[in-house]
Amino acid sequence: MTTRESIRDEELLLREKLAAERTHLANERTLLAYARTGLAFLVAGVTGEQLLDQGIWRVVALSFIVLGPAISVFGIWRFVRFRREIH
């Protein structure tokens, strides 16, 4: 193997490592986005439940309270699934 081919192989290995690291970081950012969205739903639901006593709005608020943790759990499940695929 020539020196030029050796350098290309090393560059390819470095590119693959960097691509894997970017993918891992993107997966973490996505998890944080799911957590942030779930928390926002939960806070909106609790606030709506305390402020709105009317029928349909109370149902909407309670559904937000249920959806918030569900979104966070889905984000954790997705993170773990893609982390296994990456590694």
Secondary structure, 3 states (H helix, E strand, C coil): CCHHHHHHHHHHHHHHHHHHHHHHHHHHHHHHHHHHHHHHHHHHHHHHHHHCCCHHHHHHHHHHHHHHHHHHHHHHHHHHHHHHHHC
